[in-house]
Amino acid sequence: MILRIHRGSGRANHPVSTVALKHMKPIYLAELKNAGRVDLARPEQILDDYLIPYFKSKPLADLKYTDGQGYIDWRRQSGAKDGTIAREWGVLMRILNLAVDFEELDRNRLSKVTAPKSGKRDRLPTAEELAAIAKECRSELYAALVVGLHTGLREQIIWAIKRTWIEVRNDGPWLNLPKSRTRIKQNPVSLPLNRVAFEALTSLGCQDERRGRIFSVWSHPHAISTAWSRATERASVEDLNFHDLRHWFSTTLENLGVQLRIIQLLLGHVTRETTTIYLHGGIGRDQILRDAVQRLEQHWDSHYAQLVKPRTVQGGVL
């Protein structure tokens, strides 16, 4: 029925109450695609792994307030963090509101459920925590740790880095990044590498051909987070995600006096769009970016380098 409505062929005759989440999935994904969202993997995974298995074939029209509360309790009992549940809840709300737009529901009965908020995460690693984690890392994870701290890149991008992305220019090495898959999570087109990041990336032997990934030991992007979780657990460091290294990168640069506009360029954020329209790169901007990561290098050498060292004996975890 709902597919017929989406194609504009009118309403079907069978009861509206039969429409469930699994029926709304293709419509929801199509709406995301039409809106320009390129990366559909995460919302589809949320539907396939959590929302549809929990709500099963229950008609959307039969959902009650307690069903929403039950889902949140179920996910918390499974160990999901509030930020994760908040993202899943956002997908559910968009689908239910879409069902209202299609007149499959008279209203979204779960809209008043008190759901977790993703909030702003402000957890930053200390030098002592980084030192403890470094002792529990093998060379691959240690290199990813250092690259995360000195580039601010997300783990999926670090996982995908190829040797061919590294270009040594007159002013030093740069990392040329591919176009982002989404409009929300943008990457800088080209990122200067300071000495610390460059040495970390070139310290590993690439198991693939020369054009292969540097971190080829991991077959899946999220394997870095899995290895990170094991290392932090062994190091007795709690509530520290790999993504928090990105926060350390930006916060440390800010504390070192780097302008917000420069940090925005280094992170590849899309905010302040009007300003970025007038930024066309060139030697001047490249030098500013280079100066920023070199400040980070000097700060690292002064306060972290002697403390955060890789394990010198065999063992540890990826």
C-alpha positions in Angstrom: 0.0 0.0 0.0 2.6 2.5 1.0 4.6 1.9 -2.1 1.6 2.8 -4.2 1.1 6.0 -2.2 4.7 6.9 -2.7 4.4 6.4 -6.4 1.3 8.6 -6.4 -1.1 5.9 -7.5 -3.6 6.5 -4.7 -4.5 4.7 -1.5 -4.9 1.0 -1.3 -7.9 -0.7 0.1 -6.5 -2.9 2.8 -6.4 -1.6 6.4 -3.9 1.2 7.3 -3.1 -0.6 10.5 -1.1 -3.3 8.7 1.8 -0.8 7.9 4.8 -1.6 10.0 8.4 -0.3 10.2 9.6 -2.9 7.6 7.1 -1.4 5.1 8.3 2.1 5.7 12.0 1.3 5.4 12.3 1.6 1.6 10.3 4.9 1.6 12.4 6.3 4.4 15.7 5.4 2.7 14.4 6.9 -0.6 13.5 10.1 1.2 17.0 10.3 2.6 18.5 9.7 -0.8 16.2 12.4 -2.4 17.3 14.8 0.3 20.9 14.3 -0.8 22.2 12.0 1.9 24.8 9.8 0.3 25.6 7.5 3.2 22.5 5.4 3.9 24.4 2.6 5.7 23.9 3.8 9.3 20.1 4.4 9.2 19.7 1.1 7.3 21.8 -0.7 9.9 19.8 0.9 12.8 16.6 -0.3 11.2 17.8 -3.8 10.4 19.7 -4.5 13.6 17.5 -2.8 16.2 14.2 -1.1 15.3 12.7 -3.8 13.1 13.8 -6.7 15.3 12.3 -5.0 18.3 9.0 -3.8 16.9 8.8 -6.7 14.5 5.6 -6.6 12.4 3.6 -4.6 14.8 1.5 -2.1 13.0 2.6 1.5 13.5 -1.0 2.5 14.3 -0.9 0.1 17.2 2.2 1.5 18.8 1.7 2.9 22.3 3.7 5.1 24.6 4.9 2.1 26.6 6.3 0.6 23.4 8.7 3.5 23.1 9.7 3.2 26.7 10.2 -0.5 26.3 12.6 0.0 23.3 14.8 2.5 25.3 14.9 0.1 28.3 15.8 -2.8 26.0 18.7 -0.9 24.4 20.0 0.3 27.7 19.9 -3.2 29.1 21.9 -4.4 26.0 24.7 -1.9 26.9 23.9 0.8 24.4 24.9 4.3 25.4 22.4 7.2 25.5 24.1 8.9 22.5 23.6 5.7 20.4 20.0 5.3 21.5 19.3 9.0 20.7 20.5 8.4 17.1 18.3 5.3 16.8 15.3 7.2 18.3 15.8 9.9 15.8 15.5 7.4 12.9 12.3 6.1 14.5 10.8 9.5 14.9 11.5 10.5 11.3 9.8 7.3 10.1 6.8 7.8 12.3 6.5 11.4 11.2 6.8 10.3 7.6 4.0 7.9 8.2 1.9 10.8 9.4 2.7 12.7 6.3 1.6 9.8 4.2 -1.6 9.6 6.3 -0.8 6.1 7.5 -1.0 7.5 11.1 -3.2 10.2 12.5 -0.3 11.2 14.8 3.0 10.1 16.2 2.1 8.5 19.5 5.7 8.1 20.6 6.7 11.8 20.1 6.1 12.5 23.8 8.3 9.7 25.1 11.3 11.1 27.1 14.2 9.8 25.0 17.9 10.1 25.7 19.7 13.1 24.4 23.0 12.8 22.5 24.3 15.9 24.1 27.8 17.4 23.6 30.6 15.1 24.6 33.5 16.7 26.4 35.6 13.7 27.4 39.2 14.4 26.7 42.1 12.0 27.3 44.9 13.0 29.7 48.5 12.4 29.1 48.5 9.8 31.7 45.6 8.0 30.1 47.2 8.1 26.7 50.4 6.6 28.2 48.5 3.8 29.8 46.6 3.0 26.6 49.8 3.2 24.5 51.4 0.4 26.6 48.4 -1.8 25.7 48.6 -1.2 21.9 50.3 -3.1 19.2 52.0 -1.0 16.5 48.9 -0.6 14.3 46.6 0.7 17.0 49.4 3.0 18.4 49.9 4.4 14.9 46.1 5.0 14.6 46.1 6.6 18.0 48.8 9.1 17.1 47.3 9.8 13.7 43.9 10.5 15.4 45.5 12.9 17.9 47.5 14.8 15.2 45.0 15.0 12.3 41.6 14.9 14.0 40.4 12.4 11.4 37.5 10.1 12.1 38.3 6.4 12.5 36.6 5.5 9.2 39.0 7.8 7.3 42.1 6.7 9.2 41.1 3.1 8.4 40.9 3.9 4.7 44.2 5.9 4.4 46.3 4.7 1.5 50.0 5.4 0.9 49.1 7.0 -2.3 47.2 9.7 -0.4 50.4 11.0 1.1 52.1 13.7 -1.0 55.4 15.3 0.0 55.4 18.9 -1.0 58.0 21.6 -0.6 56.7 22.6 2.8 56.3 19.0 4.0 53.9 16.0 3.8 50.2 16.4 3.1 47.4 13.9 3.1 45.0 14.2 0.1 41.6 12.9 1.1 38.8 11.6 -1.0 35.5 13.3 -1.3 33.2 12.8 1.7 30.4 10.3 1.4 27.9 12.7 3.2 27.3 16.4 3.3 27.2 16.3 7.1 30.5 14.6 7.8 32.9 16.5 5.5 36.6 16.0 5.2 39.3 18.6 4.4 40.4 18.1 0.8 44.0 18.2 1.8 45.4 18.0 5.3 49.0 18.9 6.3 50.8 16.2 8.3 53.2 17.2 11.0 56.3 15.1 11.8 54.5 13.0 14.4 51.6 12.1 12.2 53.8 11.4 9.2 56.1 9.1 11.1 53.1 7.2 12.5 51.7 6.6 9.0 55.0 5.6 7.5 56.1 3.4 10.4 53.9 0.5 9.4 54.6 -2.1 6.7 51.7 -2.2 4.3 50.4 -5.8 3.9 48.5 -4.9 0.6 50.1 -3.7 -2.6 51.6 -0.3 -2.6 48.2 1.2 -3.5 46.6 -0.6 -0.6 45.5 0.7 2.8 48.1 1.4 5.5 45.9 -0.1 8.2 45.1 -3.2 6.2 45.3 -5.3 9.4 41.7 -4.3 10.0 39.2 -5.5 7.5 36.3 -3.3 8.7 36.4 0.4 9.7 34.8 -0.2 13.1 37.5 -2.7 14.0 39.6 0.2 15.2 37.0 1.0 17.8 36.8 -2.6 18.9 40.6 -2.7 19.3 40.5 0.6 21.1 37.9 -0.6 23.5 40.0 -3.6 24.4 43.1 -1.5 24.9 41.3 1.1 27.1 39.8 -1.7 29.2 43.2 -3.3 29.7 44.6 0.1 30.6 41.7 0.7 33.1 40.7 3.9 31.2 36.9 4.3 31.3 34.5 6.1 29.0 37.0 7.2 26.4 36.1 6.6 22.7 38.4 6.7 19.8 36.3 9.6 18.5 37.3 11.6 21.6 40.8 12.0 20.0 39.2 14.3 17.5 37.9 16.4 20.3 41.5 16.4 21.8 42.8 17.6 18.4 40.5 20.6 18.1 40.5 21.5 21.8 44.3 21.4 22.0 44.6 23.6 18.9 42.2 26.1 20.4 44.2 26.2 23.6 47.3 26.8 21.6 45.8 29.9 20.1 44.8 28.6 16.7 41.9 30.5 15.2 38.5 28.8 15.1 38.3 29.3 11.4 41.6 27.3 10.9 40.4 24.5 13.2 37.2 24.4 11.1 39.2 24.0 7.9 41.4 21.3 9.5 38.3 19.3 10.7 36.4 19.8 7.4 33.3 21.1 9.1 30.6 22.6 6.9 29.4 25.3 9.4 30.0 29.0 8.7 29.2 28.3 5.0 29.2 31.9 4.0 32.8 32.3 5.2 34.0 29.2 3.4 32.6 30.4 0.1 35.3 33.0 0.1 38.2 30.7 1.0 39.9 29.5 -2.1 43.0 27.9 -0.7 46.4 28.8 -2.1 49.9 29.2 -0.6 48.7 31.6 2.2 46.0 29.3 3.6 48.2 26.3 3.2 50.9 28.0 5.3 48.4 28.8 8.0 47.3 25.2 8.2 50.9 24.0 8.2 51.7 26.4 11.1 48.7 25.0 13.1 49.7 21.4 13.0 53.3 22.3 13.7 52.2 24.0 16.9 50.5 20.7 17.8 53.8 18.9 17.1 55.8 21.2 19.4 53.1 20.9 22.1 53.3 17.1 21.8 57.1 17.0 22.0 57.1 19.2 25.1 54.3 17.5 27.1 53.5 14.0 25.6 56.2 12.5 23.6 58.3 11.2 26.5 55.2 9.8 28.2 53.1 8.3 25.4 55.3 5.6 23.9 54.5 2.3 22.2 54.9 -1.0 24.0 58.5 -2.3 23.6 57.7 -5.9 24.3 55.6 -8.4 22.4 51.9 -8.5 23.3 49.1 -6.1 23.7 46.0 -6.0 21.6 45.2 -4.7 18.2 
